[in-house]
Amino acid sequence: MGGFSWDMVFRWKSLPQRELTRRHGDNSMEVRSPTMAGGLFAMDRNYFFELGAYDLGMDVWGSENLEISFRIWMCGGILEIATCSTIAHVYRKTFPYSSKKDVGHKNAKRLAEVWLDEYKDFFYQISPPARAIDMGDVSSRVDLRNRLQCKSFKWFLETVYPEMDVPSRDYIAHGEIRNMGSKNRCVDNLGDGLRQLGLVCTRATARAVHSTGSLTRERMRSNSPERGELLDAVSRDKYKLVLVTDRR
């Protein structure tokens, strides 16, 4: 199913036991997913516009999939992955668009300010540069949320995605951890946001280490591969169709 990290990046996650139980072992049943990858979904046209379509204040792409995912659930809809579907996704050799703006942080900031409520603090802790980004006017999106009488993000986390790791607000510090005796090595959590920290010996290259972690978990797993470059997780999931319905 789809999840996310606190830097507002989509992540594929394993199905939790509650969803396995709901499906009674029937792998053909749709999977209820907190978020979707974004490019491949089917939705009633009228419902799409009633729900607010896309945030036209966002640029190019990035975060729009999480924004609409949160909006679907919080405003009365259901998001499901059609497990038996097979969708082709053709990539172009070159992008037909370009932007000199920091669209990633801008889009994520618009999402955070409208939908995350008090949990937006975690986004800014992970993405400090976003604080200085001009996100534009979001008043129309706030009005949309009020008009649709959408639920809180706290409700989303407790009801739709209770497996999400929510950091404690009582942390002592956050940021990178480096061994000053060996400055070319550091602690990395495989780019997985604020989830369980993985101890990985890697060389600090020009691509840098994912500085998105925070020591908020009690358990840490040790893993020391002998490799000279940064390790990261790559999803091998095939594309599936996402179905969106109005449950009101």
C-alpha positions in Angstrom: 0.0 0.0 0.0 1.0 3.6 -0.3 2.5 5.5 2.6 4.6 8.6 3.0 7.5 10.1 4.9 7.5 13.3 6.8 9.4 15.1 4.0 6.2 14.5 2.0 7.5 11.8 -0.3 5.4 8.9 -1.3 6.6 5.4 -0.1 5.5 1.9 -0.8 4.7 0.0 2.4 3.8 -3.6 3.2 0.2 -4.4 4.0 -0.5 -4.1 7.8 -2.3 -7.0 9.5 -5.5 -5.0 9.8 -5.8 -4.8 6.0 -4.8 -8.5 5.6 -7.6 -9.4 8.1 -10.2 -7.2 6.3 -9.5 -8.9 3.0 -9.8 -12.5 4.5 -6.9 -13.7 2.5 -8.5 -12.7 -0.8 -5.7 -11.3 -2.9 -8.1 -10.1 -5.6 -9.7 -7.6 -3.2 -8.9 -4.0 -3.5 -6.3 -2.7 -1.0 -7.3 0.4 1.0 -4.3 2.6 0.8 -3.5 5.8 2.8 -1.8 7.4 -0.3 -1.2 6.7 -4.0 1.7 7.2 -6.3 -0.5 9.7 -8.2 -0.1 9.1 -11.9 -2.6 6.3 -12.3 -6.0 6.6 -10.8 -9.6 6.4 -11.8 -12.2 8.7 -10.3 -15.7 10.0 -11.2 -15.2 13.3 -13.0 -17.8 15.2 -11.1 -16.5 13.9 -7.8 -12.9 14.9 -8.8 -14.0 18.6 -9.3 -16.3 18.6 -6.3 -13.4 17.5 -4.2 -11.2 20.3 -5.4 -9.4 18.8 -8.5 -5.7 19.7 -8.3 -4.1 22.5 -6.4 -3.4 24.9 -9.2 -0.9 26.8 -7.0 1.5 23.8 -7.2 4.1 23.8 -10.0 5.2 21.0 -12.4 4.8 17.9 -10.2 5.5 16.7 -6.7 3.3 16.3 -3.6 0.1 16.6 -5.6 -0.4 12.8 -5.1 -0.2 13.1 -1.3 -2.3 16.2 -1.3 -5.2 14.5 -3.1 -4.7 11.3 -1.1 -5.1 13.1 2.2 -8.0 15.2 0.8 -9.8 12.1 -0.4 -9.7 10.4 3.0 -10.2 13.4 5.2 -13.1 14.8 3.1 -15.2 11.6 2.9 -13.7 9.4 0.2 -12.0 6.0 -0.1 -8.8 5.3 -1.9 -8.2 1.7 -3.0 -5.6 0.0 -5.1 -7.1 -2.4 -7.7 -4.8 -5.4 -7.2 -5.7 -7.2 -10.4 -5.1 -4.3 -12.7 -2.0 -3.9 -14.9 -1.2 -0.4 -16.1 1.5 0.7 -18.6 3.4 3.8 -17.6 5.5 5.1 -20.5 8.3 7.5 -19.6 9.6 10.2 -22.0 13.3 10.4 -22.8 13.2 14.1 -21.9 10.9 16.2 -19.8 8.6 18.6 -21.7 8.9 21.2 -18.9 11.5 22.8 -16.8 11.5 25.1 -13.8 14.2 27.0 -12.0 12.1 27.2 -8.8 12.3 24.9 -5.9 9.0 23.3 -6.8 9.5 20.3 -4.5 9.6 22.4 -1.3 7.0 24.8 -2.6 4.4 22.1 -3.4 5.1 20.2 -0.1 4.8 23.4 1.9 1.4 24.2 0.3 0.3 20.6 1.3 1.6 20.9 4.8 0.1 24.3 5.5 -3.4 23.3 4.3 -3.7 19.7 5.4 -1.2 18.7 8.1 -2.5 20.9 10.9 0.0 20.8 13.9 1.8 17.9 12.3 3.4 20.3 9.8 6.1 20.9 12.4 7.6 17.5 11.5 7.7 18.4 7.8 9.7 21.6 8.6 12.0 19.7 10.9 12.8 17.4 8.0 12.8 20.1 5.3 14.2 23.3 6.8 14.6 25.1 3.4 10.9 25.0 3.0 10.4 27.6 5.7 11.9 30.3 3.4 10.0 29.2 0.3 7.2 31.4 -1.1 4.3 29.0 -1.4 1.9 31.5 -2.8 -1.7 32.1 -1.6 -3.4 29.0 -0.1 -6.6 30.7 1.1 -8.7 29.1 -1.5 -7.5 25.6 -0.5 -8.2 26.4 3.1 -11.7 27.5 2.2 -12.1 24.3 0.2 -11.3 22.2 3.3 -13.7 24.2 5.4 -16.5 24.0 2.8 -16.1 20.2 2.5 -16.0 19.9 6.3 -12.9 17.7 6.1 -11.6 15.8 9.2 -8.3 16.6 10.9 -5.0 15.1 10.0 -4.9 13.6 13.5 -8.0 11.6 12.4 -6.2 10.5 9.3 -3.3 9.2 11.2 -5.4 7.4 13.8 -8.0 6.0 11.5 -6.6 5.6 8.0 -2.8 5.2 8.7 -2.3 4.1 12.3 1.0 2.4 11.3 2.6 5.7 10.5 5.5 6.5 12.9 4.7 9.8 14.5 7.8 11.3 16.3 7.6 12.4 19.8 7.5 16.1 20.4 9.8 15.6 23.4 12.9 14.7 21.3 16.3 16.1 22.5 17.8 16.8 19.1 17.5 16.0 15.5 19.8 16.1 12.4 22.8 14.1 11.1 24.9 11.8 13.3 28.6 11.7 12.3 31.6 9.9 13.6 34.2 12.6 14.1 37.0 10.0 14.3 36.1 8.9 10.8 34.6 11.9 9.0 33.8 10.0 5.8 31.3 7.8 7.5 27.9 8.6 9.0 24.6 7.2 10.1 21.9 6.9 7.5 18.3 5.6 7.7 18.0 4.7 4.0 16.1 7.8 3.2 13.0 6.5 5.0 11.9 9.7 6.7 11.4 9.4 10.5 10.9 5.6 10.5 13.1 3.1 12.4 16.7 4.3 12.1 19.1 1.9 10.2 22.8 2.0 11.1 24.6 1.8 7.8 28.3 2.4 7.1 28.5 4.5 4.0 30.9 7.0 2.5 29.8 10.6 2.5 29.8 11.4 -1.1 28.9 14.5 -3.1 25.4 13.1 -3.3 25.3 13.4 0.5 23.6 11.3 3.1 19.9 11.4 3.7 19.7 13.8 6.6 16.0 13.0 7.1 16.2 10.9 10.2 15.6 11.6 13.9 16.5 9.5 16.9 13.0 8.9 18.0 12.8 5.1 18.0 14.1 2.9 20.8 15.0 0.0 18.5 17.8 0.3 15.9 18.9 -2.4 13.6 22.6 -2.8 12.7 23.6 -3.3 9.1 27.1 -2.7 7.8 27.5 -3.5 4.1 31.0 -3.1 2.7 30.1 -0.8 -0.2 31.5 2.5 -1.3 28.3 4.3 -2.2 25.1 5.4 -0.5 22.4 2.7 -0.2 18.8 3.4 -0.8 15.6 1.4 -1.2 14.1 1.0 -4.7 10.5 -0.1 -5.1 10.0 -3.0 -7.5 6.3 -2.9 -7.3 4.4 -3.0 -10.6 2.0 -0.2 -11.3 -1.6 -0.8 -10.1 -4.7 1.2 -10.8 -6.0 3.3 -7.9 -9.7 3.6 -7.4 -11.3 6.6 -5.7 -14.9 6.6 -4.4 -17.1 8.8 -2.4 -18.3 7.0 0.7 -20.7 9.7 1.9 
